[in-house]
Structure formats: C-alpha cells, structure tokens
Amino acid sequence: MAKISGGVASEELQIIPGIGPSLAQDLTDLGYRRVRQLRDADPELMYQKLSALRGQHIDRCVLYVFRCAVYFASDAVKDPELLKWWNWKDAKLNAV
C-alpha cells in the first residue's frame, strides 16, 4: 500500500472500497484521518468542500465514492452491492 503524507491514517482510509492513495489524501485534506470519523458525515458537503479546497470542479464520481465511504463507516452490516461506489450514482440511489 502506498504511503502518502497522511501516513498510517491514509492507510486506514484505504481499507474503504474505492479509496486509493489519491482519495485518501483528499479525505485527509478534508480532516478525516480515521474511518470512524466518516460516520454520519454528509457526502455532498464533503464533495462541495473538496471542490472549494481544490478551487476547481471535481469529477462527480468522487461524490459517489464519498457516499460509499460514509456507508462503509456507518453501517455494521454491509450490503456487498453497496460497497461498490458506482452503485451510489444519483439515479441508482432512488432504486436502493
């Protein structure tokens, strides 16, 4: 597993499906260092803050990954299909 400036915290975040070194760094830059800190977080607000922090539009797929990450951190029993970030797209949420 690659180490980035978040160190151990970054590695912990990378246990979340869909989170690699780059997104772990994004989460760290947003103030999340541990998986448990994502419990009950607002993925849409996280996405907006990341866009503001980076000063540019962020691909909407990042929002889907954030939704998945919050689900991963928040629910003890996990639906395997909801651990796939692409199942958190806007249109699919209505079907869940």
C-alpha positions as CSV (number, residue, x, y, z in Angstrom):
1,M,0.0,0.0,0.0
2,A,1.4,3.4,-1.0
3,K,2.2,5.9,1.7
4,I,1.3,9.5,1.2
5,S,1.6,12.4,3.6
6,G,-1.3,11.0,5.7
7,G,0.9,8.0,6.7
8,V,-0.9,5.5,8.9
9,A,-4.2,7.4,8.7
10,S,-4.0,7.3,4.9
11,E,-3.5,3.5,5.0
12,E,-6.5,3.1,7.3
13,L,-8.7,5.1,4.9
14,Q,-7.6,2.9,2.1
15,I,-9.5,-0.1,3.6
16,I,-12.7,1.6,2.3
17,P,-13.7,0.2,-1.1
18,G,-12.8,2.7,-3.8
19,I,-10.4,4.7,-1.7
20,G,-6.8,4.6,-3.0
21,P,-3.9,6.9,-2.2
22,S,-5.3,10.0,-4.0
23,L,-8.8,9.8,-2.5
24,A,-7.3,9.0,0.9
25,Q,-5.3,12.2,0.6
26,D,-8.4,14.1,-0.3
27,L,-10.2,12.8,2.8
28,T,-7.1,13.6,4.9
29,D,-7.1,17.2,3.5
30,L,-10.8,17.4,4.5
31,G,-9.9,16.5,8.0
32,Y,-10.8,12.8,8.0
33,R,-8.0,10.7,9.4
34,R,-9.9,7.6,10.6
35,V,-12.7,5.5,9.1
36,R,-14.8,6.1,12.2
37,Q,-14.7,9.9,11.5
38,L,-16.8,9.4,8.4
39,R,-19.8,8.0,10.3
40,D,-22.8,10.2,9.7
41,A,-20.7,12.6,7.6
42,D,-22.5,14.4,4.7
43,P,-21.0,13.2,1.4
44,E,-22.5,16.1,-0.6
45,L,-21.0,18.6,1.8
46,M,-17.6,16.8,1.7
47,Y,-17.8,16.9,-2.1
48,Q,-18.5,20.7,-2.1
49,K,-15.7,21.3,0.4
50,L,-13.2,19.4,-1.7
51,S,-14.2,21.4,-4.8
52,A,-13.7,24.6,-2.9
53,L,-10.4,23.4,-1.4
54,R,-9.1,22.4,-4.8
55,G,-10.5,25.5,-6.5
56,Q,-11.9,23.5,-9.3
57,H,-14.7,21.2,-10.4
58,I,-14.2,17.7,-9.0
59,D,-15.5,14.7,-11.0
60,R,-18.9,13.7,-9.7
61,C,-17.6,10.1,-9.3
62,V,-15.8,11.4,-6.2
63,L,-19.2,12.2,-4.7
64,Y,-20.2,8.6,-5.3
65,V,-17.1,7.3,-3.6
66,F,-17.7,9.6,-0.7
67,R,-21.3,8.2,-0.4
68,C,-19.9,4.7,-0.4
69,A,-17.2,5.6,2.2
70,V,-19.8,7.1,4.6
71,Y,-21.9,3.9,4.2
72,F,-18.9,1.8,4.9
73,A,-18.1,3.7,8.1
74,S,-21.6,4.0,9.3
75,D,-23.2,0.5,8.9
76,A,-22.2,-2.6,10.8
77,V,-23.9,-4.9,8.4
78,K,-23.0,-4.1,4.8
79,D,-24.7,-5.0,1.6
80,P,-21.9,-6.1,-0.7
81,E,-23.6,-4.3,-3.7
82,L,-23.4,-1.0,-1.8
83,L,-19.7,-1.4,-1.3
84,K,-19.3,-0.7,-5.0
85,W,-19.0,3.1,-5.4
86,W,-20.7,3.0,-8.8
87,N,-23.9,1.9,-7.1
88,W,-24.1,5.3,-5.4
89,K,-24.8,7.2,-8.5
90,D,-27.7,9.7,-8.3
91,A,-30.1,7.6,-10.4
92,K,-29.3,4.4,-8.6
93,L,-30.0,5.9,-5.2
94,N,-33.6,6.1,-5.9
95,A,-33.6,2.3,-6.6
96,V,-31.8,1.4,-3.3
